[in-house]
Structure formats: structure tokens, C-alpha cells
């Protein structure tokens, strides 16, 4: 996972958030044979109840006691691209960046398997956090929204995580491949119709304390980074079973 202000992660690096935000518990992780679920906590007292997830998936620090209250964050979803039933019991909000290699890895290795594992039980919502050091992240997000005007957001979203280098020619190629109205699509791009929308989305994430991609909120509980399928399944299963306070 990359952050806005930090250099590229080394194996021993950990994900950090603003200490002025996120005072309670967040993340979930799984141990072999389905042991306890843990949560990442942000805040001044993080050291006594945090579970730190390394990029390698290794765990440090202590798992919070089962009686510890869990903090759920209210992440608005109305008006943002989503896939899955509106009344699904699990809503996953992903803050994503189309030029982030960790977002691509999660998309390639987890996304499809996760949706297949929980048919009709997950609604996935995409919110945008284009990182400043990724020059094509914002244009790509705008292109996806422009495709969404022609009911092709998700097909375009998937295409953006392909192997072609991001850029206007690639966006036009994807739009043509999907049979979009090219004149309307190009006009939307030229007008930067969704630039302000996406910038406000990114500002919301940063004000919340999210400074890296991908970051997920599962019914308000946060998972940071391109974590493997097992971690998502662990928290979803416990959420569906009503085992998380």
C-alpha cells in the first residue's frame, strides 16, 4: 500500500494514519483455523489496543479484548458507483486509485473471488482517492465516471486495472471497445465533468484520516491495504453471524 506522503513501502513498513483521527478500532485479520478477528486502531492510545498489519500480512502488537467496543465509521455511499444489491447485508466501500499497484493487486487477486463467494450478500461501492504522485489516477477516475454515464462504469473500471498504460489513448480505446458513444465520452473527458466530484471525494477521505490506497470499510469497519481474501472472508462471516459488536 502506498500513502500520500510516505516513500514506497519497504517490507518492514507499516501503514500509518493521522493521529488526530480514528480514535477507535479498525482492522480485521485472520489467523489459521479461524482464530480471533482483530481491528486496526488509530489514535493517541493506539499502542495498547492496536493490531498492526504488515504488508507481508504478518501481525504485530496485541489483539483487543473481546469486550472492547468496536468503532464503525459512517461512510456515505449514495451517489457513488456500486455493484451488488442495494439491500445487501454487507456494504464494502473501497477508496481506490487506478494507478496504485496495490489496488490493482487487490482487484486481480481478491475482488472477483470475493464477489463470487458472497452472491447477493455484498454491495461494493467505489470512492476515489487519486494520490498526488500518480499523474493518471485522477484522469482515469474521471474516465470511469464518464463511462458510467453510459452504464459502463464497472466494465471500464475492470479495464483500467488491465495491463495497458493509463492515458487518454487508453481511455479512448477502452471506450471504443465497450461500444460507447465516443463523441459523448470525449466531450465528458474534455470538460473534466467529474474532476470536482472526485477531488471532493479525495478530500473526504483525507479529512477522515485515510491517506493510502486501497482502504476498505466493511459495514464501517476498516481494512487497510491489499489484504488477502481470507481476511475479508473472516470479517464478513463474523459480521453476517452477528459476532462483531
FILO-516926 format. One record per residue: x, y, z of N, C-alpha, C in turn; residue in three letters. Coordinates in steps of 0.02 Angstrom, whole numbers, padded with zeros to 5 digits, always signed. Atoms other than C-alpha are relative to their C-alpha. Example, Ala and Ser with C-alpha at 12.3 -4.5 7.8 and 13.67 -1.06 7.14 Angstrom:
2
+00045-00059+00000+00615-00225+00390+00045+00060+00000ALA -00042-00059-00003+00684-00053+00357-00039+00055+00037SER 
//
This chain:
245
+00041-00059+00000+00000+00000+00000+00043+00062+00000UNK -00038-00063+00000+00064+00174-00041-00041+00053+00035UNK +00034-00055-00032+00024+00331+00056+00016+00064-00036UNK -00008-00064+00035+00011+00512+00001+00068+00031+00013UNK -00061-00036-00018+00163+00574+00094+00060-00044+00011UNK -00056+00044-00016+00268+00421+00126+00034-00025-00062UNK -00034+00032+00056+00401+00344+00013-00027-00070-00009UNK +00025+00068+00012+00366+00173-00064+00016-00045+00059UNK -00007+00043-00058+00340+00041+00069+00056-00050-00007UNK -00047+00055-00004+00482-00072+00118-00035-00057+00037UNK +00034+00057-00033+00438-00246+00183-00015+00011+00073UNK +00011-00007-00071+00456-00190+00361-00045+00058+00018UNK +00041-00060-00012+00347-00035+00341-00069-00019+00024UNK +00070+00009-00020+00177-00017+00421-00040+00059-00025UNK +00045-00053+00022+00027+00085+00370-00014+00047+00058UNK +00014-00048-00053+00001+00245+00469-00057+00046-00021UNK +00054-00046+00012-00145+00364+00486+00010+00061+00046UNK -00004-00059-00041-00165+00539+00558-00021-00017+00072UNK +00017+00015-00069-00162+00528+00747-00058+00042+00026UNK +00056-00041-00022-00293+00665+00758-00066-00029-00020UNK +00061+00033+00022-00419+00548+00679+00000-00073+00023UNK +00008+00072-00011-00486+00375+00708+00022-00021+00069UNK -00018+00013-00069-00488+00352+00896-00015-00072+00021UNK +00015+00068-00022-00550+00175+00897+00023-00052-00049UNK -00029+00059+00032-00528+00006+00823-00021-00006-00072UNK +00020+00007+00070-00524-00033+00639+00008-00070-00026UNK -00008+00051+00052-00450-00180+00554-00008-00072+00023UNK +00015+00069-00015-00481-00361+00537+00054-00045-00029UNK -00046+00048+00031-00363-00504+00514-00016-00070+00024UNK +00017+00070-00015-00372-00691+00514+00061-00040+00017UNK -00053+00048-00016-00264-00822+00595-00022-00068-00027UNK +00015+00068+00023-00253-01004+00542-00055-00030+00042UNK +00055+00036-00032-00405-01110+00583-00053+00046+00027UNK +00053-00047-00019-00512-00955+00604+00002+00023+00071UNK -00004-00028-00067-00449-00878+00764-00035+00067+00003UNK +00035-00063-00012-00497-00706+00826+00006+00049-00057UNK -00003-00057+00046-00538-00555+00719+00032+00058+00037UNK -00032-00058-00031-00428-00404+00754-00017+00063-00038UNK +00015-00064+00032-00450-00222+00715+00059+00048+00007UNK -00052-00052-00003-00326-00086+00671-00029+00062+00033UNK +00025-00060-00034-00344+00065+00786+00045+00059-00015UNK -00037-00062+00006-00294+00243+00756-00014+00041+00062UNK +00014-00044-00055-00275+00369+00894+00058+00006+00048UNK -00055-00014-00046-00170+00432+01037+00017-00060+00042UNK -00013+00058-00041-00189+00271+01135+00005-00064-00041UNK -00002+00058+00045-00159+00157+00987+00043-00057+00026UNK -00048+00052-00018-00016+00063+01069-00030-00054+00045UNK +00025+00051-00046-00124-00026+01198-00056-00041-00029UNK +00054+00041+00027-00253-00097+01079+00004-00009-00075UNK -00005+00003+00073-00187-00095+00901+00022-00068-00024UNK -00027+00056+00037-00162-00237+00782+00030+00029-00063UNK -00035-00029+00057-00032-00187+00654+00009-00053-00054UNK -00007+00047+00056-00039-00272+00485+00057+00022-00044UNK -00055-00013+00045+00124-00278+00391-00021-00014-00071UNK +00016+00016+00070+00120-00277+00200+00005-00074-00015UNK -00007+00072+00010+00175-00458+00211-00058-00040+00028UNK +00055+00035-00032+00019-00499+00311+00017-00023+00070UNK -00019+00019-00068+00117-00530+00472-00032+00047+00050UNK +00036-00038-00051+00040-00469+00633+00046+00019+00057UNK -00036-00023-00059+00115-00366+00771-00050+00027+00051UNK +00038-00031-00053+00052-00298+00936-00056-00045+00024UNK +00049+00042-00034-00099-00358+01033-00068+00005-00031UNK +00070-00001+00022-00273-00407+00982-00042+00029+00056UNK +00042-00029-00053-00403-00303+01076-00043-00052+00034UNK +00042+00047-00037-00504-00390+01209-00069-00004-00032UNK +00065+00008+00031-00671-00461+01151-00052+00049+00024UNK +00049-00046-00027-00763-00339+01263+00011+00072-00024UNK -00015-00068+00023-00683-00187+01182-00049+00023-00053UNK +00048-00027+00048-00806-00078+01088+00033+00008-00069UNK -00024-00006+00068-00787-00078+00900-00027+00065-00030UNK +00020-00062+00032-00791+00087+00808-00018-00013-00072UNK +00021+00004+00070-00890+00091+00647-00005+00071-00026UNK +00000-00066+00031-00870+00238+00530-00055+00005-00051UNK +00056-00013+00046-01014+00313+00434+00029+00028-00065UNK -00027-00020+00064-00955+00319+00254-00057+00005-00050UNK +00056-00007+00047-01086+00391+00135+00012-00039-00065UNK -00005+00040+00061-01122+00283-00017-00047+00025-00055UNK +00049-00023+00050-01266+00371-00104+00033+00044-00053UNK -00028-00040+00055-01218+00439-00275+00067-00024-00024UNK -00065+00027+00021-01060+00334-00291-00011-00067-00036UNK +00009+00062+00038-01036+00188-00412-00001-00061+00047UNK +00006+00059-00042-01090+00023-00336-00021-00059-00042UNK +00020+00062+00033-01115-00157-00386-00024-00047+00055UNK +00030+00044-00050-01224-00283-00294-00066+00029+00023UNK +00067-00022-00022-01397-00273-00215+00002+00059+00048UNK +00003-00059-00044-01445-00109-00133-00013-00020+00072UNK +00016+00022-00067-01508-00207+00017+00045-00055+00026UNK -00047+00051-00022-01357-00320+00035+00019+00010+00073UNK -00017-00008-00071-01313-00356+00217+00071+00025+00011UNK -00069-00023-00005-01130-00314+00183+00012+00055-00052UNK -00021-00054+00045-01077-00147+00109+00075+00011+00009UNK -00072-00012-00001-00894-00130+00066+00013+00064-00040UNK -00021-00061+00034-00831+00044+00024+00075-00003-00010UNK -00072+00001+00016-00663+00047-00064+00022+00069-00022UNK -00034-00061+00024-00558+00205-00076+00058-00023-00043UNK -00045+00030+00048-00459+00170-00232+00035+00052-00044UNK -00040-00040+00045-00331+00240-00353+00019-00046-00059UNK -00009+00044+00058-00323+00169-00530+00073-00009-00020UNK -00071+00007+00017-00135+00195-00541+00039-00032+00058UNK -00032+00030-00058-00098+00114-00373+00010-00075-00012UNK -00013+00072+00012-00013-00057-00394-00033-00045+00051UNK +00032+00040-00051-00088-00118-00231-00075-00006-00013UNK +00071+00004+00019-00264-00075-00291-00008-00051-00057UNK +00002+00048+00055-00228-00173-00450+00008-00071+00027UNK -00011+00067-00028-00163-00320-00349-00063-00026+00034UNK +00061+00022-00033-00321-00324-00243-00054-00016-00051UNK +00049+00012+00052-00429-00310-00397+00013-00067-00035UNK -00018+00060+00037-00335-00451-00484-00006-00063+00042UNK -00007+00060-00041-00318-00569-00336-00058-00013+00048UNK +00051+00008-00052-00467-00538-00221-00070+00016-00025UNK +00065-00029+00017-00609-00439-00299-00049-00052-00028UNK +00047+00046+00032-00687-00570-00413-00018-00059+00045UNK +00012+00057-00044-00667-00715-00291-00044+00021+00059UNK +00041-00024-00057-00742-00610-00150-00073+00007-00021UNK +00069-00010+00022-00896-00563-00250-00034-00067-00015UNK +00028+00066+00014-00920-00744-00306-00015-00039+00065UNK +00009+00037-00063-00904-00807-00127-00062+00021+00038UNK +00058-00026-00035-01049-00699-00068-00051+00028-00049UNK +00049-00025+00049-01178-00689-00208-00060+00031+00035UNK +00058-00037-00027-01314-00562-00167+00009+00022+00072UNK -00010-00020-00070-01235-00526+00002+00047+00060+00006UNK -00047-00055-00002-01109-00391-00045-00020+00055-00049UNK +00002-00058+00045-01130-00217-00115+00067+00035+00006UNK -00066-00033+00002-00962-00144-00166-00008+00070-00028UNK +00004-00070+00019-00951+00045-00176+00070+00027-00011UNK -00066-00030+00014-00805+00136-00257-00002+00074+00015UNK -00013-00071-00010-00747+00302-00190+00072+00013-00018UNK -00065-00015+00031-00596+00389-00261+00048+00037+00046UNK -00055-00034-00035-00432+00436-00180+00061+00000-00046UNK -00058-00002+00045-00315+00478-00325+00059+00033+00034UNK -00058-00025-00036-00144+00500-00247+00039+00049-00044UNK -00031-00054+00038-00047+00655-00297+00060-00020-00042UNK -00060+00020+00038+00108+00562-00356-00017-00050-00055UNK +00023+00041+00056+00003+00460-00480-00035+00046-00051UNK +00028-00050+00045-00024+00580-00626-00062-00021-00039UNK +00058+00023+00038-00153+00471-00714-00058-00024+00044UNK +00053+00025-00045-00254+00425-00560-00064+00041-00007UNK +00059-00043+00007-00371+00574-00573-00031-00005-00069UNK +00031+00008+00067-00395+00566-00763-00033-00068-00009UNK +00031+00067+00006-00429+00379-00752-00066-00003+00037UNK +00063+00000-00038-00559+00405-00617-00053+00040-00037UNK +00048-00039+00039-00641+00540-00724-00025-00041-00060UNK +00020+00040+00058-00642+00423-00874-00050-00053+00020UNK +00047+00050-00024-00727+00288-00772-00069+00030+00013UNK +00063-00033-00013-00861+00410-00717-00035+00020-00065UNK +00029-00017+00066-00886+00467-00897-00030-00063-00031UNK +00028+00063+00026-00909+00285-00947-00064-00018+00038UNK +00060+00014-00040-01035+00271-00806-00061+00035-00026UNK +00058-00034+00030-01146+00396-00895-00034-00043-00052UNK +00027+00044+00051-01170+00261-01025-00006-00072+00028UNK +00011+00064-00035-01196+00121-00897+00058-00049-00011UNK -00058+00043+00012-01020+00055-00923+00053+00011+00053UNK -00051-00015-00051-00936+00106-00760+00040-00062+00018UNK -00036+00058-00026-00894-00069-00700+00043-00035-00052UNK -00041+00029+00054-00834-00134-00867+00062+00043-00010UNK -00057-00045+00008-00723+00020-00882+00046-00005+00060UNK -00039+00009-00062-00667+00002-00701+00045-00060-00006UNK -00040+00060+00007-00609-00175-00736+00055+00008-00052UNK -00049-00010+00053-00522-00123-00896+00059+00043+00024UNK -00053-00044-00024-00424+00013-00806+00052-00037+00041UNK -00048+00040-00037-00342-00120-00700+00033-00053-00044UNK -00034+00045+00046-00279-00208-00855+00074+00018-00006UNK -00073-00008+00007-00102-00205-00922+00020+00059-00042UNK -00018-00057+00042-00111-00055-01039+00017+00060+00043UNK -00017-00060-00038-00026+00104-00977-00057+00050-00003UNK +00055-00048-00003-00152+00233-00920+00017+00063-00038UNK -00009-00060+00040-00176+00385-01029-00061+00009-00044UNK +00061-00015+00039-00304+00468-01142-00011-00050-00057UNK +00008+00048+00055-00270+00350-01288-00029-00066+00026UNK +00025+00062-00030-00302+00201-01174-00074+00008+00018UNK +00070-00011-00019-00465+00277-01110-00045-00002-00062UNK +00039+00001+00063-00525+00306-01288-00005-00071-00028UNK +00001+00069+00024-00477+00129-01335-00050-00042+00039UNK +00047+00039-00040-00573+00055-01190-00072+00020-00016UNK +00067-00024+00015-00724+00164-01229-00024-00029-00066UNK +00018+00027+00065-00722+00108-01410-00014-00075+00005UNK +00010+00072-00008-00703-00075-01360-00067-00016+00033UNK +00063+00011-00035-00857-00057-01250-00059+00026-00040UNK +00054-00024+00043-00957+00021-01392-00033+00063+00025UNK +00029-00061-00026-00982+00187-01305-00009+00052-00055UNK +00007-00058+00044-01041+00345-01392+00063+00041+00009UNK -00066-00030-00008-00867+00414-01424-00003+00076+00004UNK +00005-00073-00003-00921+00593-01453-00020+00022+00070UNK +00022-00017-00068-01012+00599-01287+00055-00014+00051UNK -00053+00018-00047-00870+00511-01197+00057+00051-00003UNK -00055-00048+00007-00736+00628-01267-00020+00068+00026UNK +00023-00065-00026-00841+00781-01225+00003+00000+00076UNK -00001+00005-00073-00858+00720-01046+00072+00006+00026UNK -00070-00005-00020-00669+00697-01035+00027+00071-00008UNK -00026-00067+00014-00630+00865-01113-00026+00052+00049UNK +00030-00047-00048-00748+00955-00995+00025-00012+00071UNK -00018+00021-00068-00671+00866-00845-00061+00004+00046UNK +00065-00005-00031-00850+00844-00793-00001-00024+00072UNK +00001+00030-00067-00810+00741-00638+00061+00017+00042UNK -00060-00017-00036-00649+00823-00583-00015+00025+00071UNK +00017-00028-00066-00728+00922-00440-00031-00054+00045UNK +00031+00054-00037-00832+00772-00387+00053-00046+00031UNK -00053+00046-00023-00677+00662-00372+00045+00034+00050UNK -00041-00037-00047-00575+00796-00286-00034+00006+00069UNK +00037-00003-00063-00711+00815-00154+00000-00068+00034UNK -00003+00068-00026-00712+00627-00134+00067-00012+00035UNK -00067+00008-00028-00524+00628-00103+00008+00041+00064UNK -00004-00043-00059-00540+00772+00020-00037-00031+00059UNK +00037+00034-00053-00671+00675+00118+00044-00054+00032UNK -00042+00055-00025-00553+00526+00132+00058+00027+00041UNK -00058-00028-00035-00405+00633+00185-00022+00030+00067UNK +00024-00028-00063-00509+00725+00316-00019-00054+00049UNK +00016+00056-00043-00565+00558+00383+00063-00030+00031UNK -00063+00028-00024-00382+00510+00404+00027-00054-00045UNK -00024+00050+00047-00367+00391+00258+00052+00033-00045UNK -00052-00031+00041-00203+00427+00170+00035-00050-00045UNK -00031+00049+00044-00170+00272+00068-00053-00043-00033UNK +00045+00043+00037-00249+00154-00056+00030-00069-00009UNK +00072-00004-00012-00334+00037-00057-00016-00002+00075UNK +00027+00004-00068-00429+00065+00105-00073-00019-00006UNK +00068+00026+00004-00592-00028+00135-00036+00011+00066UNK +00043-00001-00058-00737-00006+00254-00055-00052-00010UNK +00050+00052+00003-00842-00162+00283-00052+00014+00053UNK +00051-00023-00048-01004-00102+00362+00030+00047+00051UNK -00030-00051-00043-00899+00039+00433+00064-00021+00035UNK -00062+00024-00030-00753-00069+00492+00055+00001-00053UNK -00051-00012+00050-00589-00031+00405+00051-00056-00006UNK -00056+00044+00017-00465-00146+00321+00047+00041-00043UNK -00049-00042+00035-00307-00061+00260+00045-00042-00043UNK -00047+00032+00045-00210-00118+00109-00030-00058-00039UNK +00022+00054+00044-00222-00257-00019+00005-00067+00037UNK -00001+00060-00041-00257-00391+00110-00030-00059-00039UNK +00024+00059+00037-00292-00570+00052-00073-00015+00013UNK +00071+00018-00002-00463-00647+00027-00020-00024+00070UNK +00018+00030-00064-00458-00740+00193-00016+00053+00053UNK +00013-00052-00049-00453-00579+00293-00070+00030-00011UNK +00066-00026+00014-00607-00511+00205-00054-00050+00018UNK +00049+00051-00016-00699-00676+00224-00009-00007+00075UNK +00004+00007-00072-00658-00683+00408-00046+00052+00030UNK +00042-00052-00030-00736-00516+00450-00072-00003-00027UNK +00067+00005+00029-00883-00540+00330-00039-00056+00033UNK +00034+00056-00032-00925-00710+00403-00022+00018+00071UNK +00017-00019-00068-00921-00641+00579-00053+00055+00001UNK +00052-00053+00005-01023-00489+00527-00068-00031-00017UNK +00063+00033+00018-01155-00599+00446-00028-00040+00058UNK +00021+00040-00058-01160-00707+00602-00017+00043+00061UNK +00015-00044-00055-01182-00554+00713+00049-00005+00057UNK -00050+00010-00052-01022-00590+00808+00042+00061+00015UNK -00039-00061-00010-00949-00415+00793-00044+00052+00035UNK +00042-00048-00037-01014-00289+00922-00018+00061-00042UNK 
//
